[in-house]
Amino acid sequence: MIDEPADTAVTPRTDGQPDGAPDESVREVFARLYTDGRAYAAAEAEKQKLRAGIIGVGVRNAAIFGMVALMLAFASIIALLVGLTIALAQLMAPLWATLIVVSGALILVVLLLLAAKGCITRMKKAIAP
């Protein structure tokens, strides 16, 4: 048997200083804290700038794709109206076919505008105090 006790994994120090810790004054500790705080704030600001840039690029790309989709939808509606006019021109005079298609489109526009007005009215009632 061994007469000496085994060393523990952690030997507590009696003077309160960890191994190898330099003797620092309070002023040095606060100076280091201030420096670390500034470095953290700068890193956080850079992170937020990067996030804002990523969000900006995403919104820009979504807006571009949305505008292209809107233009294609508009062109498709125009093609549909021209096709309806040509199809109706086979059955009646081209002037009457044009008038029927345009008046039908205008009636649809009025109905859609009335639906939008109703949505806005309901929204105003919902948020009114």
KEPAMI-288821 format. One record per atom (N, C-alpha, C): residue number from 1; residue in one letter; atom name; y negated, x negated, z. Coordinates in nm, 4 decimals, decimal comma. Layout:
N
+-------+------+-------+----------+----------+----------+
| marmi | sepa | dotor |        y |        x |        z |
+-------+------+-------+----------+----------+----------+
|   NUM |    A |    CA |        Y |        X |        Z |
...
+-------+------+-------+----------+----------+----------+
# end
This chain:
129
+-------+------+-------+----------+----------+----------+
| marmi | sepa | dotor |        y |        x |        z |
+-------+------+-------+----------+----------+----------+
|     1 |    M |     N |   0,1170 |  -0,0807 |   0,0000 |
|     1 |    M |    CA |   0,0000 |   0,0000 |   0,0000 |
|     1 |    M |     C |  -0,1247 |  -0,0860 |   0,0000 |
|     2 |    I |     N |  -0,2354 |  -0,0241 |  -0,0396 |
|     2 |    I |    CA |  -0,3622 |  -0,0954 |  -0,0472 |
|     2 |    I |     C |  -0,4436 |  -0,0579 |   0,0747 |
|     3 |    D |     N |  -0,5015 |  -0,1594 |   0,1358 |
|     3 |    D |    CA |  -0,5812 |  -0,1345 |   0,2550 |
|     3 |    D |     C |  -0,7217 |  -0,0852 |   0,2241 |
|     4 |    E |     N |  -0,7701 |  -0,1077 |   0,1019 |
|     4 |    E |    CA |  -0,9064 |  -0,0680 |   0,0647 |
|     4 |    E |     C |  -0,9061 |   0,0727 |   0,0048 |
|     5 |    P |     N |  -1,0068 |   0,1526 |   0,0336 |
|     5 |    P |    CA |  -1,0116 |   0,2861 |  -0,0268 |
|     5 |    P |     C |  -1,0436 |   0,2757 |  -0,1762 |
|     6 |    A |     N |  -0,9955 |   0,3731 |  -0,2505 |
|     6 |    A |    CA |  -1,0204 |   0,3747 |  -0,3949 |
|     6 |    A |     C |  -1,1658 |   0,4141 |  -0,4215 |
|     7 |    D |     N |  -1,2235 |   0,3576 |  -0,5305 |
|     7 |    D |    CA |  -1,3605 |   0,3927 |  -0,5685 |
|     7 |    D |     C |  -1,3633 |   0,5345 |  -0,6249 |
|     8 |    T |     N |  -1,4617 |   0,6101 |  -0,5879 |
|     8 |    T |    CA |  -1,4782 |   0,7443 |  -0,6439 |
|     8 |    T |     C |  -1,5451 |   0,7344 |  -0,7796 |
|     9 |    A |     N |  -1,5423 |   0,8443 |  -0,8553 |
|     9 |    A |    CA |  -1,6014 |   0,8437 |  -0,9896 |
|     9 |    A |     C |  -1,7515 |   0,8252 |  -0,9826 |
|    10 |    V |     N |  -1,8157 |   0,8868 |  -0,8844 |
|    10 |    V |    CA |  -1,9601 |   0,8746 |  -0,8696 |
|    10 |    V |     C |  -1,9871 |   0,8263 |  -0,7293 |
|    11 |    T |     N |  -2,0540 |   0,7146 |  -0,7213 |
|    11 |    T |    CA |  -2,0918 |   0,6624 |  -0,5909 |
|    11 |    T |     C |  -2,2367 |   0,6999 |  -0,5665 |
|    12 |    P |     N |  -2,2625 |   0,7823 |  -0,4668 |
|    12 |    P |    CA |  -2,4011 |   0,8230 |  -0,4434 |
|    12 |    P |     C |  -2,4851 |   0,7063 |  -0,3959 |
|    13 |    R |     N |  -2,6105 |   0,7063 |  -0,4430 |
|    13 |    R |    CA |  -2,7031 |   0,6026 |  -0,4010 |
|    13 |    R |     C |  -2,7817 |   0,6547 |  -0,2823 |
|    14 |    T |     N |  -2,8108 |   0,5684 |  -0,1951 |
|    14 |    T |    CA |  -2,8799 |   0,6099 |  -0,0729 |
|    14 |    T |     C |  -3,0309 |   0,6048 |  -0,0861 |
|    15 |    D |     N |  -3,0840 |   0,5327 |  -0,1859 |
|    15 |    D |    CA |  -3,2298 |   0,5208 |  -0,1963 |
|    15 |    D |     C |  -3,2920 |   0,6281 |  -0,2859 |
|    16 |    G |     N |  -3,2127 |   0,7174 |  -0,3482 |
|    16 |    G |    CA |  -3,2659 |   0,8263 |  -0,4291 |
|    16 |    G |     C |  -3,2956 |   0,7892 |  -0,5727 |
|    17 |    Q |     N |  -3,2815 |   0,6667 |  -0,6135 |
|    17 |    Q |    CA |  -3,3073 |   0,6224 |  -0,7499 |
|    17 |    Q |     C |  -3,1747 |   0,6135 |  -0,8249 |
|    18 |    P |     N |  -3,1655 |   0,6668 |  -0,9467 |
|    18 |    P |    CA |  -3,0441 |   0,6494 |  -1,0253 |
|    18 |    P |     C |  -3,0309 |   0,5041 |  -1,0697 |
|    19 |    D |     N |  -2,9116 |   0,4693 |  -1,1116 |
|    19 |    D |    CA |  -2,8874 |   0,3322 |  -1,1570 |
|    19 |    D |     C |  -2,9747 |   0,2984 |  -1,2758 |
|    20 |    G |     N |  -3,0395 |   0,1889 |  -1,2719 |
|    20 |    G |    CA |  -3,1178 |   0,1376 |  -1,3831 |
|    20 |    G |     C |  -3,2492 |   0,2114 |  -1,4047 |
|    21 |    A |     N |  -3,2893 |   0,3020 |  -1,3184 |
|    21 |    A |    CA |  -3,4147 |   0,3737 |  -1,3361 |
|    21 |    A |     C |  -3,5304 |   0,2852 |  -1,2937 |
|    22 |    P |     N |  -3,6292 |   0,2723 |  -1,3802 |
|    22 |    P |    CA |  -3,7435 |   0,1890 |  -1,3432 |
|    22 |    P |     C |  -3,8303 |   0,2615 |  -1,2402 |
|    23 |    D |     N |  -3,9028 |   0,1853 |  -1,1671 |
|    23 |    D |    CA |  -3,9971 |   0,2447 |  -1,0722 |
|    23 |    D |     C |  -4,1206 |   0,2878 |  -1,1504 |
|    24 |    E |     N |  -4,1400 |   0,4214 |  -1,1654 |
|    24 |    E |    CA |  -4,2522 |   0,4749 |  -1,2404 |
|    24 |    E |     C |  -4,3473 |   0,5443 |  -1,1448 |
|    25 |    S |     N |  -4,4730 |   0,5298 |  -1,1751 |
|    25 |    S |    CA |  -4,5717 |   0,6003 |  -1,0944 |
|    25 |    S |     C |  -4,5831 |   0,7435 |  -1,1463 |
|    26 |    V |     N |  -4,6479 |   0,8257 |  -1,0688 |
|    26 |    V |    CA |  -4,6677 |   0,9644 |  -1,1079 |
|    26 |    V |     C |  -4,7531 |   0,9711 |  -1,2339 |
|    27 |    R |     N |  -4,8487 |   0,8828 |  -1,2441 |
|    27 |    R |    CA |  -4,9351 |   0,8792 |  -1,3617 |
|    27 |    R |     C |  -4,8541 |   0,8477 |  -1,4876 |
|    28 |    E |     N |  -4,7628 |   0,7533 |  -1,4802 |
|    28 |    E |    CA |  -4,6792 |   0,7193 |  -1,5948 |
|    28 |    E |     C |  -4,5878 |   0,8351 |  -1,6318 |
|    29 |    V |     N |  -4,5355 |   0,9045 |  -1,5317 |
|    29 |    V |    CA |  -4,4490 |   1,0193 |  -1,5596 |
|    29 |    V |     C |  -4,5287 |   1,1289 |  -1,6293 |
|    30 |    F |     N |  -4,6499 |   1,1578 |  -1,5826 |
|    30 |    F |    CA |  -4,7323 |   1,2593 |  -1,6470 |
|    30 |    F |     C |  -4,7754 |   1,2172 |  -1,7871 |
|    31 |    A |     N |  -4,8024 |   1,0888 |  -1,8059 |
|    31 |    A |    CA |  -4,8378 |   1,0397 |  -1,9395 |
|    31 |    A |     C |  -4,7202 |   1,0575 |  -2,0349 |
|    32 |    R |     N |  -4,6003 |   1,0278 |  -1,9871 |
|    32 |    R |    CA |  -4,4806 |   1,0445 |  -2,0705 |
|    32 |    R |     C |  -4,4569 |   1,1931 |  -2,0976 |
|    33 |    L |     N |  -4,4779 |   1,2779 |  -1,9976 |
|    33 |    L |    CA |  -4,4627 |   1,4223 |  -2,0149 |
|    33 |    L |     C |  -4,5624 |   1,4744 |  -2,1177 |
|    34 |    Y |     N |  -4,6868 |   1,4267 |  -2,1104 |
|    34 |    Y |    CA |  -4,7897 |   1,4684 |  -2,2057 |
|    34 |    Y |     C |  -4,7511 |   1,4260 |  -2,3474 |
|    35 |    T |     N |  -4,7042 |   1,3030 |  -2,3631 |
|    35 |    T |    CA |  -4,6632 |   1,2523 |  -2,4944 |
|    35 |    T |     C |  -4,5461 |   1,3321 |  -2,5490 |
|    36 |    D |     N |  -4,4480 |   1,3586 |  -2,4631 |
|    36 |    D |    CA |  -4,3326 |   1,4365 |  -2,5072 |
|    36 |    D |     C |  -4,3735 |   1,5793 |  -2,5435 |
|    37 |    G |     N |  -4,4660 |   1,6353 |  -2,4674 |
|    37 |    G |    CA |  -4,5141 |   1,7707 |  -2,4967 |
|    37 |    G |     C |  -4,5857 |   1,7771 |  -2,6301 |
|    38 |    R |     N |  -4,6683 |   1,6784 |  -2,6572 |
|    38 |    R |    CA |  -4,7381 |   1,6745 |  -2,7866 |
|    38 |    R |     C |  -4,6389 |   1,6589 |  -2,9010 |
|    39 |    A |     N |  -4,5387 |   1,5725 |  -2,8823 |
|    39 |    A |    CA |  -4,4377 |   1,5537 |  -2,9869 |
|    39 |    A |     C |  -4,3601 |   1,6833 |  -3,0103 |
|    40 |    Y |     N |  -4,3270 |   1,7533 |  -2,9024 |
|    40 |    Y |    CA |  -4,2560 |   1,8810 |  -2,9158 |
|    40 |    Y |     C |  -4,3423 |   1,9839 |  -2,9883 |
|    41 |    A |     N |  -4,4705 |   1,9912 |  -2,9520 |
|    41 |    A |    CA |  -4,5607 |   2,0866 |  -3,0163 |
|    41 |    A |     C |  -4,5762 |   2,0552 |  -3,1651 |
|    42 |    A |     N |  -4,5857 |   1,9276 |  -3,1989 |
|    42 |    A |    CA |  -4,5980 |   1,8898 |  -3,3400 |
|    42 |    A |     C |  -4,4711 |   1,9252 |  -3,4166 |
|    43 |    A |     N |  -4,3557 |   1,8997 |  -3,3555 |
|    43 |    A |    CA |  -4,2293 |   1,9331 |  -3,4220 |
|    43 |    A |     C |  -4,2157 |   2,0843 |  -3,4389 |
|    44 |    E |     N |  -4,2573 |   2,1600 |  -3,3391 |
|    44 |    E |    CA |  -4,2499 |   2,3059 |  -3,3474 |
|    44 |    E |     C |  -4,3455 |   2,3583 |  -3,4548 |
|    45 |    A |     N |  -4,4643 |   2,2980 |  -3,4656 |
|    45 |    A |    CA |  -4,5594 |   2,3395 |  -3,5688 |
|    45 |    A |     C |  -4,5030 |   2,3121 |  -3,7082 |
|    46 |    E |     N |  -4,4401 |   2,1974 |  -3,7252 |
|    46 |    E |    CA |  -4,3781 |   2,1659 |  -3,8549 |
|    46 |    E |     C |  -4,2657 |   2,2636 |  -3,8868 |
|    47 |    K |     N |  -4,1884 |   2,2988 |  -3,7864 |
|    47 |    K |    CA |  -4,0790 |   2,3948 |  -3,8063 |
|    47 |    K |     C |  -4,1346 |   2,5299 |  -3,8504 |
|    48 |    Q |     N |  -4,2422 |   2,5745 |  -3,7862 |
|    48 |    Q |    CA |  -4,3010 |   2,7034 |  -3,8216 |
|    48 |    Q |     C |  -4,3645 |   2,6991 |  -3,9605 |
|    49 |    K |     N |  -4,4226 |   2,5858 |  -3,9987 |
|    49 |    K |    CA |  -4,4767 |   2,5715 |  -4,1338 |
|    49 |    K |     C |  -4,3647 |   2,5806 |  -4,2365 |
|    50 |    L |     N |  -4,2523 |   2,5170 |  -4,2072 |
|    50 |    L |    CA |  -4,1378 |   2,5218 |  -4,2977 |
|    50 |    L |     C |  -4,0858 |   2,6647 |  -4,3101 |
|    51 |    R |     N |  -4,0750 |   2,7346 |  -4,1968 |
|    51 |    R |    CA |  -4,0290 |   2,8732 |  -4,2004 |
|    51 |    R |     C |  -4,1242 |   2,9598 |  -4,2812 |
|    52 |    A |     N |  -4,2547 |   2,9405 |  -4,2624 |
|    52 |    A |    CA |  -4,3536 |   3,0183 |  -4,3375 |
|    52 |    A |     C |  -4,3430 |   2,9887 |  -4,4869 |
|    53 |    G |     N |  -4,3196 |   2,8628 |  -4,5214 |
|    53 |    G |    CA |  -4,3026 |   2,8273 |  -4,6622 |
|    53 |    G |     C |  -4,1800 |   2,8931 |  -4,7233 |
|    54 |    I |     N |  -4,0707 |   2,8933 |  -4,6492 |
|    54 |    I |    CA |  -3,9475 |   2,9560 |  -4,6984 |
|    54 |    I |     C |  -3,9689 |   3,1063 |  -4,7164 |
|    55 |    I |     N |  -4,0352 |   3,1691 |  -4,6199 |
|    55 |    I |    CA |  -4,0620 |   3,3130 |  -4,6299 |
|    55 |    I |     C |  -4,1553 |   3,3412 |  -4,7474 |
|    56 |    G |     N |  -4,2570 |   3,2563 |  -4,7649 |
|    56 |    G |    CA |  -4,3507 |   3,2753 |  -4,8756 |
|    56 |    G |     C |  -4,2819 |   3,2667 |  -5,0109 |
|    57 |    V |     N |  -4,1929 |   3,1694 |  -5,0264 |
|    57 |    V |    CA |  -4,1207 |   3,1547 |  -5,1532 |
|    57 |    V |     C |  -4,0298 |   3,2755 |  -5,1758 |
|    58 |    G |     N |  -3,9645 |   3,3220 |  -5,0693 |
|    58 |    G |    CA |  -3,8775 |   3,4381 |  -5,0831 |
|    58 |    G |     C |  -3,9535 |   3,5633 |  -5,1223 |
|    59 |    V |     N |  -4,0686 |   3,5851 |  -5,0593 |
|    59 |    V |    CA |  -4,1501 |   3,7026 |  -5,0924 |
|    59 |    V |     C |  -4,2033 |   3,6920 |  -5,2346 |
|    60 |    R |     N |  -4,2461 |   3,5718 |  -5,2741 |
|    60 |    R |    CA |  -4,2965 |   3,5540 |  -5,4099 |
|    60 |    R |     C |  -4,1881 |   3,5839 |  -5,5133 |
|    61 |    N |     N |  -4,0673 |   3,5303 |  -5,4914 |
|    61 |    N |    CA |  -3,9584 |   3,5539 |  -5,5858 |
|    61 |    N |     C |  -3,9200 |   3,7016 |  -5,5898 |
|    62 |    A |     N |  -3,9176 |   3,7664 |  -5,4738 |
|    62 |    A |    CA |  -3,8858 |   3,9091 |  -5,4704 |
|    62 |    A |     C |  -3,9913 |   3,9895 |  -5,5453 |
|    63 |    A |     N |  -4,1182 |   3,9516 |  -5,5307 |
|    63 |    A |    CA |  -4,2253 |   4,0217 |  -5,6019 |
|    63 |    A |     C |  -4,2124 |   4,0031 |  -5,7531 |
|    64 |    I |     N |  -4,1775 |   3,8829 |  -5,7954 |
|    64 |    I |    CA |  -4,1597 |   3,8577 |  -5,9396 |
|    64 |    I |     C |  -4,0456 |   3,9425 |  -5,9933 |
|    65 |    F |     N |  -3,9309 |   3,9396 |  -5,9240 |
|    65 |    F |    CA |  -3,8163 |   4,0184 |  -5,9701 |
|    65 |    F |     C |  -3,8484 |   4,1677 |  -5,9684 |
|    66 |    G |     N |  -3,9211 |   4,2137 |  -5,8667 |
|    66 |    G |    CA |  -3,9587 |   4,3544 |  -5,8596 |
|    66 |    G |     C |  -4,0504 |   4,3950 |  -5,9732 |
|    67 |    M |     N |  -4,1459 |   4,3092 |  -6,0065 |
|    67 |    M |    CA |  -4,2378 |   4,3413 |  -6,1165 |
|    67 |    M |     C |  -4,1646 |   4,3447 |  -6,2506 |
|    68 |    V |     N |  -4,0725 |   4,2500 |  -6,2707 |
|    68 |    V |    CA |  -3,9951 |   4,2504 |  -6,3957 |
|    68 |    V |     C |  -3,9104 |   4,3769 |  -6,4031 |
|    69 |    A |     N |  -3,8488 |   4,4157 |  -6,2909 |
|    69 |    A |    CA |  -3,7683 |   4,5378 |  -6,2891 |
|    69 |    A |     C |  -3,8556 |   4,6598 |  -6,3169 |
|    70 |    L |     N |  -3,9752 |   4,6634 |  -6,2601 |
|    70 |    L |    CA |  -4,0664 |   4,7751 |  -6,2823 |
|    70 |    L |     C |  -4,1094 |   4,7828 |  -6,4297 |
|    71 |    M |     N |  -4,1377 |   4,6684 |  -6,4907 |
|    71 |    M |    CA |  -4,1758 |   4,6683 |  -6,6326 |
|    71 |    M |     C |  -4,0602 |   4,7142 |  -6,7206 |
|    72 |    L |     N |  -3,9373 |   4,6704 |  -6,6871 |
|    72 |    L |    CA |  -3,8222 |   4,7143 |  -6,7651 |
|    72 |    L |     C |  -3,7973 |   4,8638 |  -6,7489 |
|    73 |    A |     N |  -3,8161 |   4,9153 |  -6,6275 |
|    73 |    A |    CA |  -3,7996 |   5,0592 |  -6,6057 |
|    73 |    A |     C |  -3,9052 |   5,1362 |  -6,6858 |
|    74 |    F |     N |  -4,0277 |   5,0864 |  -6,6859 |
|    74 |    F |    CA |  -4,1348 |   5,1512 |  -6,7620 |
|    74 |    F |     C |  -4,1032 |   5,1496 |  -6,9116 |
|    75 |    A |     N |  -4,0561 |   5,0365 |  -6,9625 |
|    75 |    A |    CA |  -4,0203 |   5,0264 |  -7,1042 |
|    75 |    A |     C |  -3,9037 |   5,1191 |  -7,1372 |
|    76 |    S |     N |  -3,8095 |   5,1335 |  -7,0446 |
|    76 |    S |    CA |  -3,6960 |   5,2234 |  -7,0677 |
|    76 |    S |     C |  -3,7416 |   5,3686 |  -7,0736 |
|    77 |    I |     N |  -3,8346 |   5,4053 |  -6,9880 |
|    77 |    I |    CA |  -3,8864 |   5,5422 |  -6,9896 |
|    77 |    I |     C |  -3,9603 |   5,5694 |  -7,1209 |
|    78 |    I |     N |  -4,0369 |   5,4725 |  -7,1663 |
|    78 |    I |    CA |  -4,1072 |   5,4889 |  -7,2948 |
|    78 |    I |     C |  -4,0069 |   5,5036 |  -7,4085 |
|    79 |    A |     N |  -3,9014 |   5,4209 |  -7,4073 |
|    79 |    A |    CA |  -3,7985 |   5,4311 |  -7,5108 |
|    79 |    A |     C |  -3,7300 |   5,5675 |  -7,5057 |
|    80 |    L |     N |  -3,7059 |   5,6186 |  -7,3842 |
|    80 |    L |    CA |  -3,6451 |   5,7509 |  -7,3707 |
|    80 |    L |     C |  -3,7360 |   5,8585 |  -7,4291 |
|    81 |    L |     N |  -3,8647 |   5,8510 |  -7,3981 |
|    81 |    L |    CA |  -3,9585 |   5,9507 |  -7,4504 |
|    81 |    L |     C |  -3,9691 |   5,9441 |  -7,6026 |
|    82 |    V |     N |  -3,9706 |   5,8246 |  -7,6585 |
|    82 |    V |    CA |  -3,9757 |   5,8108 |  -7,8053 |
|    82 |    V |     C |  -3,8476 |   5,8657 |  -7,8664 |
|    83 |    G |     N |  -3,7340 |   5,8358 |  -7,8025 |
|    83 |    G |    CA |  -3,6061 |   5,8877 |  -7,8524 |
|    83 |    G |     C |  -3,5995 |   6,0393 |  -7,8472 |
|    84 |    L |     N |  -3,6502 |   6,0980 |  -7,7385 |
|    84 |    L |    CA |  -3,6540 |   6,2442 |  -7,7300 |
|    84 |    L |     C |  -3,7428 |   6,3033 |  -7,8380 |
|    85 |    T |     N |  -3,8551 |   6,2384 |  -7,8627 |
|    85 |    T |    CA |  -3,9456 |   6,2875 |  -7,9667 |
|    85 |    T |     C |  -3,8780 |   6,2827 |  -8,1034 |
|    86 |    I |     N |  -3,8096 |   6,1746 |  -8,1321 |
|    86 |    I |    CA |  -3,7410 |   6,1619 |  -8,2618 |
|    86 |    I |     C |  -3,6277 |   6,2631 |  -8,2717 |
|    87 |    A |     N |  -3,5536 |   6,2825 |  -8,1606 |
|    87 |    A |    CA |  -3,4437 |   6,3786 |  -8,1637 |
|    87 |    A |     C |  -3,4958 |   6,5209 |  -8,1830 |
|    88 |    L |     N |  -3,6031 |   6,5567 |  -8,1151 |
|    88 |    L |    CA |  -3,6591 |   6,6905 |  -8,1324 |
|    88 |    L |     C |  -3,7249 |   6,7076 |  -8,2693 |
|    89 |    A |     N |  -3,7730 |   6,5992 |  -8,3271 |
|    89 |    A |    CA |  -3,8354 |   6,6077 |  -8,4599 |
|    89 |    A |     C |  -3,7338 |   6,6496 |  -8,5651 |
|    90 |    Q |     N |  -3,6048 |   6,6282 |  -8,5397 |
|    90 |    Q |    CA |  -3,5007 |   6,6712 |  -8,6325 |
|    90 |    Q |     C |  -3,4886 |   6,8242 |  -8,6325 |
|    91 |    L |     N |  -3,5214 |   6,8852 |  -8,5164 |
|    91 |    L |    CA |  -3,5051 |   7,0304 |  -8,5033 |
|    91 |    L |     C |  -3,6320 |   7,1069 |  -8,5346 |
|    92 |    M |     N |  -3,7480 |   7,0458 |  -8,5163 |
|    92 |    M |    CA |  -3,8760 |   7,1141 |  -8,5395 |
|    92 |    M |     C |  -3,9766 |   7,0141 |  -8,5946 |
|    93 |    A |     N |  -4,0991 |   7,0564 |  -8,6085 |
|    93 |    A |    CA |  -4,2034 |   6,9690 |  -8,6626 |
|    93 |    A |     C |  -4,2310 |   6,8550 |  -8,5643 |
|    94 |    P |     N |  -4,2596 |   6,7347 |  -8,6163 |
|    94 |    P |    CA |  -4,2845 |   6,6200 |  -8,5279 |
|    94 |    P |     C |  -4,3991 |   6,6419 |  -8,4297 |
|    95 |    L |     N |  -4,5022 |   6,7156 |  -8,4688 |
|    95 |    L |    CA |  -4,6134 |   6,7419 |  -8,3779 |
|    95 |    L |     C |  -4,5666 |   6,8242 |  -8,2580 |
|    96 |    W |     N |  -4,4894 |   6,9285 |  -8,2827 |
|    96 |    W |    CA |  -4,4386 |   7,0107 |  -8,1727 |
|    96 |    W |     C |  -4,3426 |   6,9310 |  -8,0850 |
|    97 |    A |     N |  -4,2631 |   6,8478 |  -8,1434 |
|    97 |    A |    CA |  -4,1698 |   6,7650 |  -8,0658 |
|    97 |    A |     C |  -4,2474 |   6,6707 |  -7,9730 |
|    98 |    T |     N |  -4,3541 |   6,6135 |  -8,0269 |
|    98 |    T |    CA |  -4,4369 |   6,5243 |  -7,9452 |
|    98 |    T |     C |  -4,5021 |   6,6009 |  -7,8313 |
|    99 |    L |     N |  -4,5567 |   6,7179 |  -7,8599 |
|    99 |    L |    CA |  -4,6210 |   6,7987 |  -7,7568 |
|    99 |    L |     C |  -4,5211 |   6,8405 |  -7,6481 |
|   100 |    I |     N |  -4,4002 |   6,8783 |  -7,6861 |
|   100 |    I |    CA |  -4,2989 |   6,9192 |  -7,5885 |
|   100 |    I |     C |  -4,2608 |   6,8023 |  -7,4976 |
|   101 |    V |     N |  -4,2393 |   6,6842 |  -7,5554 |
|   101 |    V |    CA |  -4,2001 |   6,5674 |  -7,4757 |
|   101 |    V |     C |  -4,3133 |   6,5247 |  -7,3831 |
|   102 |    V |     N |  -4,4363 |   6,5216 |  -7,4333 |
|   102 |    V |    CA |  -4,5498 |   6,4799 |  -7,3503 |
|   102 |    V |     C |  -4,5746 |   6,5805 |  -7,2392 |
|   103 |    S |     N |  -4,5696 |   6,7096 |  -7,2688 |
|   103 |    S |    CA |  -4,5924 |   6,8094 |  -7,1639 |
|   103 |    S |     C |  -4,4803 |   6,8063 |  -7,0603 |
|   104 |    G |     N |  -4,3580 |   6,7849 |  -7,1028 |
|   104 |    G |    CA |  -4,2478 |   6,7719 |  -7,0067 |
|   104 |    G |     C |  -4,2668 |   6,6508 |  -6,9161 |
|   105 |    A |     N |  -4,3118 |   6,5404 |  -6,9736 |
|   105 |    A |    CA |  -4,3361 |   6,4192 |  -6,8935 |
|   105 |    A |     C |  -4,4511 |   6,4421 |  -6,7962 |
|   106 |    L |     N |  -4,5565 |   6,5105 |  -6,8395 |
|   106 |    L |    CA |  -4,6689 |   6,5383 |  -6,7505 |
|   106 |    L |     C |  -4,6295 |   6,6329 |  -6,6367 |
|   107 |    I |     N |  -4,5460 |   6,7310 |  -6,6659 |
|   107 |    I |    CA |  -4,4973 |   6,8201 |  -6,5600 |
|   107 |    I |     C |  -4,4170 |   6,7403 |  -6,4575 |
|   108 |    L |     N |  -4,3353 |   6,6478 |  -6,5043 |
|   108 |    L |    CA |  -4,2581 |   6,5628 |  -6,4138 |
|   108 |    L |     C |  -4,3510 |   6,4747 |  -6,3295 |
|   109 |    V |     N |  -4,4579 |   6,4235 |  -6,3898 |
|   109 |    V |    CA |  -4,5552 |   6,3426 |  -6,3161 |
|   109 |    V |     C |  -4,6211 |   6,4254 |  -6,2066 |
|   110 |    V |     N |  -4,6597 |   6,5478 |  -6,2377 |
|   110 |    V |    CA |  -4,7237 |   6,6347 |  -6,1379 |
|   110 |    V |     C |  -4,6274 |   6,6630 |  -6,0232 |
|   111 |    L |     N |  -4,5014 |   6,6919 |  -6,0535 |
|   111 |    L |    CA |  -4,4020 |   6,7180 |  -5,9489 |
|   111 |    L |     C |  -4,3823 |   6,5952 |  -5,8592 |
|   112 |    L |     N |  -4,3770 |   6,4781 |  -5,9190 |
|   112 |    L |    CA |  -4,3602 |   6,3552 |  -5,8403 |
|   112 |    L |     C |  -4,4837 |   6,3287 |  -5,7530 |
|   113 |    L |     N |  -4,6029 |   6,3538 |  -5,8059 |
|   113 |    L |    CA |  -4,7242 |   6,3363 |  -5,7267 |
|   113 |    L |     C |  -4,7304 |   6,4358 |  -5,6103 |
|   114 |    L |     N |  -4,6874 |   6,5585 |  -5,6323 |
|   114 |    L |    CA |  -4,6827 |   6,6563 |  -5,5235 |
|   114 |    L |     C |  -4,5819 |   6,6152 |  -5,4162 |
|   115 |    A |     N |  -4,4687 |   6,5597 |  -5,4576 |
|   115 |    A |    CA |  -4,3703 |   6,5106 |  -5,3605 |
|   115 |    A |     C |  -4,4269 |   6,3935 |  -5,2805 |
|   116 |    A |     N |  -4,5004 |   6,3044 |  -5,3462 |
|   116 |    A |    CA |  -4,5630 |   6,1918 |  -5,2761 |
|   116 |    A |     C |  -4,6680 |   6,2411 |  -5,1771 |
|   117 |    K |     N |  -4,7466 |   6,3413 |  -5,2183 |
|   117 |    K |    CA |  -4,8474 |   6,3975 |  -5,1290 |
|   117 |    K |     C |  -4,7814 |   6,4605 |  -5,0069 |
|   118 |    G |     N |  -4,6695 |   6,5293 |  -5,0280 |
|   118 |    G |    CA |  -4,5968 |   6,5881 |  -4,9159 |
|   118 |    G |     C |  -4,5454 |   6,4822 |  -4,8195 |
|   119 |    C |     N |  -4,4967 |   6,3714 |  -4,8722 |
|   119 |    C |    CA |  -4,4499 |   6,2615 |  -4,7864 |
|   119 |    C |     C |  -4,5641 |   6,2047 |  -4,7034 |
|   120 |    I |     N |  -4,6780 |   6,1868 |  -4,7658 |
|   120 |    I |    CA |  -4,7937 |   6,1313 |  -4,6946 |
|   120 |    I |     C |  -4,8421 |   6,2300 |  -4,5877 |
|   121 |    T |     N |  -4,8430 |   6,3594 |  -4,6204 |
|   121 |    T |    CA |  -4,8849 |   6,4602 |  -4,5237 |
|   121 |    T |     C |  -4,7910 |   6,4616 |  -4,4017 |
|   122 |    R |     N |  -4,6590 |   6,4575 |  -4,4262 |
|   122 |    R |    CA |  -4,5633 |   6,4531 |  -4,3150 |
|   122 |    R |     C |  -4,5818 |   6,3277 |  -4,2312 |
|   123 |    M |     N |  -4,6099 |   6,2155 |  -4,2970 |
|   123 |    M |    CA |  -4,6305 |   6,0908 |  -4,2238 |
|   123 |    M |     C |  -4,7550 |   6,0992 |  -4,1357 |
|   124 |    K |     N |  -4,8625 |   6,1567 |  -4,1898 |
|   124 |    K |    CA |  -4,9862 |   6,1706 |  -4,1114 |
|   124 |    K |     C |  -4,9643 |   6,2610 |  -3,9908 |
|   125 |    K |     N |  -4,8898 |   6,3700 |  -4,0076 |
|   125 |    K |    CA |  -4,8600 |   6,4587 |  -3,8957 |
|   125 |    K |     C |  -4,7747 |   6,3882 |  -3,7906 |
|   126 |    A |     N |  -4,6839 |   6,3016 |  -3,8367 |
|   126 |    A |    CA |  -4,5928 |   6,2336 |  -3,7434 |
|   126 |    A |     C |  -4,6665 |   6,1295 |  -3,6591 |
|   127 |    I |     N |  -4,7673 |   6,0671 |  -3,7163 |
|   127 |    I |    CA |  -4,8371 |   5,9610 |  -3,6407 |
|   127 |    I |     C |  -4,9643 |   6,0100 |  -3,5746 |
|   128 |    A |     N |  -5,0013 |   6,1368 |  -3,5974 |
|   128 |    A |    CA |  -5,1231 |   6,1900 |  -3,5360 |
|   128 |    A |     C |  -5,1034 |   6,2010 |  -3,3848 |
|   129 |    P |     N |  -5,2091 |   6,1701 |  -3,3070 |
|   129 |    P |    CA |  -5,1949 |   6,1763 |  -3,1596 |
|   129 |    P |     C |  -5,1866 |   6,3180 |  -3,1079 |
+-------+------+-------+----------+----------+----------+
# end
